[in-house]
Amino acid sequence: MLIAFTTLKKILIIQTASIGDVILSTPVLEKLHKFYPDSKIDFLLKKENKSLLKEHPFLNKILIWDKKQNKYKNLFNIIKQVRANKYDYVINIQRFASSGLITVLSGAKAIIGFNKNPFSFLFTKSVKHIIGTKQHHRHEAERNLELIKDITDNKICPVNIKLYPSDKDYAYTKQYKNSEYLCIAPTSLWWTKQYPEKKWIEFIKEVNTKYKIYLIGSDKDYTACQNIIYKSECPNVQNLSGKLSLLHTAALMKDAKMNFVNDSAPLHIASAMNAPVTAIFCSTIPEFGFGPLSENSNIIETKKTLNCRPCGLHGLKKCPEKHFNCAYTIDKKQLLNSIKYKND
């Protein structure tokens, strides 16, 4: 049985997965604050993502789990910390066993999460998590809001994905905003989600030179971005990968003429800023529920019918069919059209 709404004084949200997963959890935070403005809402995430929510105005505290060093020792330390906080309600958005263990050992009065979590049989309530198809689909952010229907309302639209860069973040990125610009996030953790280097170069060469082009990503993406710059031989392209924090990136994407992204974290950063975005889906499909939510959104996919697409939910390390036609058959004109060249 779920606890009475009036007793919700301390709430914990758990999402220790990737950057995009954390961003897609923010509608839960926004809605809980709307219904319980006097409650203390905490958020548990992994150490690498802590800067994402550091400026969030509705958060009481950020709890950090360091997964890279002493993972399991730190896991049990987090469990102790969570128990000591004596939460009324724990909402577990992640579907992995470790987060389920934190949830069931939290000591909270009520716990809820998705039925795919191995510990969901011990939750106060578990909610079905159903990945969409081309015939039936729902956005992941909407699926996340299903978790709190019983303590808020039954509405899952509109979805309110938000990040909050500070004035300092905007001030830092002002140096890059002296002229119209595009942002390109050319890489992805998964190879088959990544628009190929050759195709990015073809596109960049055709972009009107009045636009400055910023390549964005983490420090791990620096070499890949440098290769694109070197091979494109375009002087208006600058590599900012590894030079911006996550919230710097959000502030930069906000004012871009267009942001070009793969099915990856920068897509969700754009959505959180309501920034213009063109999302390229190679091996995956937007119907899975991870498409863009900005008002100015474009989805680009191959126009060719491929029986092998989609080949997986999260992408793969290489194309199973060895041709990667889901990416190579996307024409550069599809990207160029999203910039709207009427005044060029």
C-alpha positions in Angstrom: 0.0 0.0 0.0 1.3 3.5 -0.9 1.6 6.0 1.9 -0.6 9.0 2.2 0.3 12.0 0.0 0.4 14.4 3.0 3.3 12.5 4.6 5.7 12.8 1.7 8.3 14.9 3.3 11.5 13.2 2.1 11.8 11.7 -1.4 14.7 10.0 -3.1 15.0 9.5 -6.9 17.5 6.9 -8.1 19.0 6.9 -11.6 22.7 5.9 -11.7 22.9 5.1 -15.4 24.1 7.3 -18.2 23.8 11.1 -18.8 20.8 10.7 -21.1 19.0 8.5 -18.5 19.5 11.1 -15.8 18.1 13.9 -18.1 15.1 11.8 -18.9 14.4 11.5 -15.2 14.1 15.2 -14.7 10.4 15.3 -15.5 9.8 13.1 -12.4 11.7 15.7 -10.3 9.8 18.6 -11.8 6.4 17.0 -11.2 7.1 15.9 -7.7 8.2 19.5 -6.8 5.0 20.8 -8.4 2.8 18.5 -6.2 5.0 18.6 -3.1 6.8 22.0 -3.1 7.6 21.7 0.6 9.1 18.2 0.4 12.9 17.6 0.3 13.8 15.8 -2.9 17.2 14.1 -3.2 18.7 12.5 -6.3 21.2 9.6 -6.4 23.4 9.4 -9.5 26.8 8.1 -10.4 29.8 10.3 -9.8 30.5 11.2 -13.5 27.1 12.8 -13.8 27.0 14.9 -10.7 27.5 18.2 -12.5 24.3 17.7 -14.5 22.0 18.6 -11.6 24.2 20.8 -9.5 22.2 23.9 -10.3 18.8 22.3 -10.1 16.6 24.6 -8.0 14.2 21.9 -6.8 16.9 19.5 -5.4 17.6 19.3 -1.7 20.7 17.1 -2.0 22.6 15.1 -4.6 23.9 11.7 -3.5 26.8 10.3 -5.4 27.8 6.7 -6.1 31.4 6.3 -7.4 31.1 3.2 -9.6 34.6 3.3 -11.0 36.7 2.9 -7.8 35.7 0.5 -5.0 32.3 0.1 -6.6 30.8 -2.4 -4.2 32.3 -0.8 -1.1 30.9 2.5 -2.2 27.6 0.7 -2.9 27.2 -0.4 0.6 28.3 3.1 1.9 25.5 4.6 -0.3 23.0 2.1 1.2 24.0 3.2 4.7 23.6 6.9 3.7 20.2 6.3 2.1 19.0 4.4 5.2 20.2 7.2 7.5 18.2 9.7 5.6 14.9 7.9 6.4 13.0 8.6 3.2 9.3 8.4 3.0 9.4 7.5 -0.6 12.1 6.0 -2.9 11.5 6.1 -6.7 13.9 3.9 -8.6 14.0 4.8 -12.3 16.9 2.5 -13.1 16.3 -1.2 -14.0 19.6 -2.8 -12.8 20.0 -5.0 -9.8 22.4 -2.6 -7.9 19.8 0.2 -7.8 17.2 -2.4 -6.8 19.3 -3.4 -3.9 19.7 0.2 -2.8 15.9 0.6 -3.1 14.8 -2.5 -1.1 17.4 -1.8 1.7 16.6 1.9 1.8 14.2 1.6 4.8 11.8 3.9 3.0 8.1 3.8 3.9 7.2 3.1 0.2 9.4 2.1 -2.8 8.5 2.0 -6.4 10.3 1.1 -9.6 10.0 -0.7 -12.9 9.1 -4.4 -13.1 12.3 -5.1 -15.1 14.4 -4.5 -12.0 15.4 -7.9 -10.5 14.3 -6.7 -7.1 10.9 -5.4 -8.2 9.1 -8.2 -6.4 10.1 -6.5 -3.2 8.9 -3.1 -4.2 5.7 -1.5 -2.8 4.7 -1.1 -6.4 6.3 -2.1 -9.7 5.4 -0.5 -13.0 5.6 -2.2 -16.4 8.4 -0.8 -18.6 7.5 -1.5 -22.2 9.9 -0.4 -25.1 8.0 0.9 -28.0 7.6 -0.3 -31.6 6.7 1.5 -34.7 3.1 0.7 -34.1 2.9 1.4 -30.4 5.4 3.8 -28.8 5.8 6.1 -25.8 8.7 8.3 -24.9 11.0 7.2 -22.1 10.3 10.3 -20.1 6.6 9.5 -20.2 7.4 5.9 -19.1 9.3 7.4 -16.2 6.3 9.6 -15.2 4.2 6.4 -15.0 6.1 5.7 -11.8 4.6 8.6 -9.9 1.0 8.5 -11.2 -0.4 7.3 -7.9 1.1 10.2 -5.9 0.6 13.0 -8.5 -1.9 12.6 -11.3 -2.5 10.5 -14.4 -1.2 13.0 -16.8 2.1 12.2 -18.6 1.9 15.0 -21.1 3.4 17.5 -21.5 6.8 16.2 -20.6 8.9 18.7 -18.7 12.6 17.8 -19.3 14.9 20.5 -17.9 18.4 21.4 -17.1 19.5 24.6 -15.3 22.8 26.1 -16.5 23.9 28.9 -14.2 24.6 32.5 -15.2 28.3 31.5 -15.0 27.7 28.7 -17.5 26.1 31.2 -20.0 28.8 33.7 -19.4 31.5 31.2 -20.1 29.9 30.2 -23.4 29.3 33.7 -24.6 32.8 33.7 -26.1 31.5 31.2 -28.7 28.4 33.1 -29.6 29.8 36.1 -31.6 28.2 34.8 -34.8 25.6 32.2 -35.9 26.8 28.7 -35.2 26.0 25.0 -35.4 26.8 22.4 -32.8 27.7 18.8 -33.9 28.1 16.0 -31.5 29.5 13.4 -33.9 30.2 10.5 -31.6 28.3 7.9 -29.5 29.2 5.2 -27.0 27.8 2.7 -29.5 29.3 2.5 -33.0 26.1 1.7 -34.8 24.4 4.7 -33.3 27.1 7.0 -34.6 26.8 8.7 -38.0 30.0 7.8 -39.8 33.0 10.2 -39.9 32.9 10.2 -43.7 29.3 11.3 -43.7 29.9 14.1 -41.2 32.8 15.4 -43.4 30.6 15.4 -46.5 27.9 17.4 -44.6 30.4 19.9 -43.0 31.9 20.6 -46.4 28.5 21.7 -47.7 27.5 24.0 -44.8 27.5 27.7 -45.6 30.7 29.1 -44.3 28.9 32.0 -42.5 28.2 29.5 -39.8 30.8 28.6 -37.2 30.7 24.9 -36.4 31.5 23.6 -32.9 32.2 19.9 -32.4 31.2 18.9 -28.9 31.7 15.9 -26.7 33.8 14.6 -23.8 37.6 14.5 -23.7 37.3 10.9 -25.0 35.9 12.3 -28.2 38.7 14.8 -28.9 40.7 12.7 -31.3 37.6 11.7 -33.3 36.6 15.4 -33.6 40.1 16.4 -34.6 40.1 13.8 -37.4 36.9 15.3 -38.7 38.4 18.8 -38.7 41.6 17.6 -40.4 39.9 15.7 -43.1 37.2 18.2 -43.8 39.8 21.0 -44.3 37.2 23.6 -43.2 38.5 26.6 -41.3 35.2 27.4 -39.7 35.2 24.2 -37.5 36.4 24.2 -33.9 36.9 21.3 -31.6 35.3 21.9 -28.1 35.2 18.3 -27.0 36.6 18.0 -23.5 36.6 21.8 -23.0 33.1 22.2 -21.8 31.2 20.9 -18.8 27.8 19.3 -19.3 26.1 22.5 -18.3 28.4 24.6 -20.5 27.4 22.3 -23.3 23.7 22.8 -22.5 24.2 26.6 -22.5 26.0 26.5 -25.8 23.4 24.3 -27.5 20.6 26.5 -26.3 21.5 29.3 -28.8 22.7 27.3 -31.7 21.1 27.7 -35.1 20.9 23.9 -35.1 22.3 21.1 -33.1 23.2 17.9 -34.9 23.3 14.8 -32.7 23.1 11.0 -32.8 20.8 8.9 -30.7 22.9 9.7 -27.6 23.2 12.1 -24.6 23.5 15.4 -26.5 20.1 14.7 -28.0 18.6 14.8 -24.5 20.6 17.8 -23.5 19.1 19.6 -26.5 15.6 18.5 -25.3 16.3 19.7 -21.8 17.1 23.2 -23.1 14.4 23.2 -25.8 17.2 23.8 -28.2 16.8 23.3 -32.0 17.9 19.7 -32.8 18.4 17.4 -35.7 18.7 13.8 -34.4 20.2 11.1 -36.6 19.0 7.6 -36.0 21.1 4.9 -37.6 20.7 1.4 -36.2 18.0 2.4 -33.6 14.6 4.0 -34.1 12.9 6.9 -32.4 9.9 4.8 -31.6 11.9 3.1 -28.9 11.1 6.2 -26.9 14.4 8.2 -27.0 13.6 10.8 -29.6 14.0 14.6 -29.3 11.4 16.7 -27.5 12.4 20.3 -28.5 9.8 22.4 -30.2 12.2 22.6 -33.2 13.0 19.0 -33.7 14.0 17.0 -36.8 14.4 13.3 -37.0 16.6 11.9 -39.8 16.6 8.2 -40.8 17.5 6.2 -43.8 14.8 6.3 -46.5 15.7 2.8 -47.5 13.7 -0.2 -46.2 16.1 -2.4 -44.2 15.0 -5.7 -42.7 17.9 -5.6 -40.3 16.8 -2.2 -38.7 16.6 -1.8 -35.8 19.3 -4.3 -34.9 19.2 -3.5 -31.1 17.8 -1.3 -28.5 21.1 0.4 -27.5 23.2 0.0 -30.6 26.0 -2.4 -31.2 29.8 -2.2 -31.4 29.7 -3.1 -35.1 27.1 -3.7 -37.9 25.9 -7.3 -37.8 25.4 -7.2 -41.5 28.8 -5.6 -42.2 27.3 -2.9 -44.5 26.0 -0.2 -42.0 23.5 0.9 -44.6 21.2 2.4 -42.0 23.8 5.1 -41.7 25.5 5.3 -45.1 22.2 5.6 -47.0 21.3 8.9 -45.1 22.0 11.7 -47.5 23.8 14.9 -46.5 20.9 16.9 -48.0 18.6 15.5 -45.2 20.9 17.3 -42.7 21.4 20.4 -44.7 17.6 20.9 -45.1 17.2 21.2 -41.4 19.3 24.4 -41.3 16.8 26.2 -43.6 18.9 28.0 -46.1 16.2 30.5 -47.2 18.4 33.5 -46.3 21.8 32.1 -47.1 
